[in-house]
Amino acid sequence: MANITSNRHMNLATRQLSTSKTEQEYYMGNKTNRKRTSCLTIFHQNIRSVMTKKEELDIIMQDKSVNPHLICLSEHHLKTYEISKFTLNTYKIAASYCRERVPKGGV
């Protein structure tokens, strides 16, 4: 992750992953691995309130080595009406879920 300016940003992307270093490198866009194989890349983050981490997420997604096909953010804490207003670079929302009765959560 050459373009990320601090370990704090790196931690956002990796702290929820319980994977080996090799798998983390793969998910974070290991260019060598991606050139040799044709695969679907998914970035998943248990974000625990996306609005408080939006700036960090934008910085991670601007890094050219982090180029996932799909982004999945769990526990985004957004309400249904807030989902349509949320943007992240050039990605479009394909599916979402918001709890109506219980605060927080969501995918």
N, C-alpha and C positions, 0 to 999 in steps of 0.2 A: 504494500500500500504506500507507494512512494509519494503521492501527492498529499497525503493526510498529514496535517501539521503537528499533531500531538497524540500521545498515547491515549488521551481521553477519548478521541474520536475512534481509535482502533478498538478500545474497550467496548464501545457501544455496539460495534459490529460482531464482536467475538465473545463477550462475557456470558451470553446465554447459551452458547454452543457447548455441548458436552462431547466434543469430537477430538480426535487426535490432531496434531499439528498439520499433518499431511492433508487431512480433510478440511481443516480451516483454510489452508492455502488454496485448496481447490475451490472452495466456495467463495473465497475472496478474489477469485479471478486469476489463478495461476496461468499466465499466458502460454507457457510451454505445454501444459496439460490441455488447454482449450484448443490449441492448434492441431494437436494430434488426434483429437476425438471430436465427433459431432454429438453434442449433448444439449440437454435442456438445463439451464442454470436457474436455480431458485434461491433468492435471498430471503431468509426468514428471520424475523427479529421479534422477540417478546418485548415490545417497545414500552409498555407500561406508561401510557399517556404520550401519544405522538406529538401533541402540541408543545410539550416541554422539551422535546428532542428534535423538533423539525429542522432546526439549523444544522445540527450535527448529522442528521440523516441526509440532508441536501449535500453537505460536504463529502460524505462517503459516496453518494451516487454520482458526484462530479468526477470522481477518480475514474479514469478510463480503464483501469484494470478491474474495477468492480462494475461489471456490465451484465447484470442478470436479465434473463428473459422475463421472469416473474418476480414480484416482490410480495411477500406475505407479512403483514404486521398484525400480530396478535396483541390483545389487551390495549387497543388504541385509545380507549376511553372517549370516543366521539359519539355523539348522538346522531340519529338517523339524518336529521336535517343538516348536520355539519359535514357528513360524508361527501355530499355532492360538491361542497365548497373546497374540500381538501385537494391540493395538487402536489405532485412530486415530479419535477422535471418533465419529461415527455411521456410518462406512464399514465395510463388510463385505468380507472377502477372497473374491474370486470365483475367483482362480486364483493359483497360486504355483509356483515351481521352486526347488529347492535342490540344489546339487552335493553328492553324498555322498562322493566320493573326493578332491576337491580343495578345500582351504580357501578361504573367501571366495566372492564371486560370488553368483548367484541373482537371480531376477526375481519 
